[in-house]
Amino acid sequence: MDSNLKLDNQLCFKIYSAEKKMMKLYRSYLDEQGITYSQYLVLLVLWERDAISVKELGEKLILDSGTLTPMLKRMETNQLIVRNRSKKDERSVVITLTPKGKALNKEVECIPNKFLEKISLNTDELKALSELLTKLVVK
């Protein structure tokens, strides 16, 4: 058998396995707040910039509107965000945080540190990994 076809030699499997482990750890923290990992990512974007179009949000998170729209509807139902038509362009929908969505920031700000406590990488390794993954996903 070609060694290129061994599971342990597959970069895609290592990334997949790491992603599953990360999601399991994050899910344990996010479940307490009643949000999913994808919703957490939306909130991260909005905490940086509170008012973004659905199109821009989808581009930033690499999510299509078929995935994003139902999630945003749930977030609006849970009073985390508000969706409104843009005053500049009626075709565009702008997402903003509600007071509850803004306040959630304080509730989850400890999650990245809790995650770091659970993994076995030091600061330099994390930085190198982040740079390599950025290089992998950016054209």
C-alpha positions in Angstrom: 0.0 0.0 0.0 1.2 3.5 -0.9 2.2 5.4 2.3 0.4 8.4 0.9 -2.9 6.5 1.4 -2.3 5.7 5.1 -4.8 7.4 7.4 -2.1 8.6 9.7 -0.4 10.4 6.8 -3.5 12.4 5.8 -3.2 16.1 6.7 -7.0 16.4 6.0 -7.7 13.8 8.7 -5.5 15.5 11.2 -7.2 18.8 10.6 -10.6 17.0 10.8 -9.7 15.3 14.0 -8.4 18.6 15.5 -11.6 20.4 14.5 -13.7 17.7 16.1 -11.8 18.0 19.4 -12.0 21.8 19.3 -15.7 21.7 18.6 -16.3 19.3 21.5 -14.4 21.5 23.9 -16.1 24.7 22.7 -19.5 23.1 22.7 -19.1 22.2 26.4 -18.6 25.9 27.2 -21.1 27.3 24.7 -23.9 25.0 25.7 -24.0 26.8 29.0 -24.8 30.0 27.2 -27.3 28.4 24.9 -25.5 29.2 21.7 -23.9 27.0 19.0 -20.3 27.3 17.7 -21.5 28.9 14.5 -23.6 31.4 16.4 -20.5 32.1 18.5 -18.6 32.9 15.3 -21.3 35.4 14.3 -21.2 37.0 17.7 -17.4 37.3 17.5 -17.7 39.2 14.2 -20.4 41.5 15.6 -18.5 42.2 18.8 -15.7 43.5 16.5 -18.1 45.4 14.2 -21.7 45.8 15.3 -23.5 46.3 12.0 -22.6 44.1 9.1 -24.5 43.0 6.0 -25.5 39.3 5.7 -23.5 39.1 2.6 -20.3 40.5 4.3 -20.9 38.2 7.3 -21.2 35.2 5.0 -18.0 36.1 3.2 -16.1 36.6 6.5 -17.3 33.3 7.9 -17.3 31.4 4.6 -21.0 30.5 5.0 -23.6 30.6 2.3 -26.9 32.3 2.8 -28.7 28.9 3.0 -26.7 28.1 6.1 -26.5 31.6 7.5 -30.2 32.8 7.2 -31.8 30.1 9.3 -29.1 30.5 12.0 -29.6 34.3 12.0 -33.4 33.8 12.3 -32.8 31.6 15.4 -30.4 34.2 16.9 -33.0 36.9 16.3 -35.7 34.7 18.0 -33.3 34.3 20.9 -33.0 38.1 21.0 -29.2 38.1 20.3 -29.4 40.1 17.0 -31.7 42.2 14.9 -32.0 42.0 11.2 -33.0 45.1 9.3 -33.0 46.3 5.7 -30.2 48.6 4.9 -31.2 52.3 4.6 -28.6 52.7 1.8 -29.6 49.6 -0.1 -33.0 48.0 0.4 -31.7 44.7 -1.1 -29.2 44.3 1.8 -30.0 43.1 5.3 -27.8 44.4 8.1 -27.3 42.5 11.3 -26.8 44.3 14.6 -26.5 43.1 18.2 -29.2 43.5 20.8 -28.3 44.5 24.4 -28.6 40.7 25.2 -26.1 39.9 22.4 -23.7 42.6 23.6 -23.9 41.4 27.2 -23.1 37.8 26.1 -19.6 39.0 25.3 -18.8 39.2 29.1 -20.2 35.7 29.6 -18.0 34.0 27.0 -14.8 36.0 27.2 -13.2 33.3 29.3 -13.8 30.6 26.7 -10.6 31.0 24.7 -8.5 30.8 27.9 -10.4 27.7 29.1 -9.8 26.1 25.7 -6.0 26.9 25.9 -5.9 25.2 29.4 -7.2 22.0 27.8 -4.7 21.7 24.9 -1.0 20.8 25.0 0.5 23.6 22.9 2.6 26.5 24.2 2.2 30.1 23.0 4.9 29.8 20.3 3.4 26.6 19.0 -0.1 28.1 18.9 1.2 31.2 17.0 3.0 29.0 14.5 -0.1 26.7 14.0 -2.3 29.8 13.5 0.1 31.2 10.9 0.3 27.9 9.1 -3.5 27.4 9.1 -4.0 31.0 7.8 -1.5 30.2 5.1 -3.4 27.1 4.2 -6.8 28.8 3.9 -5.8 32.1 2.4 -5.1 32.0 -1.3 
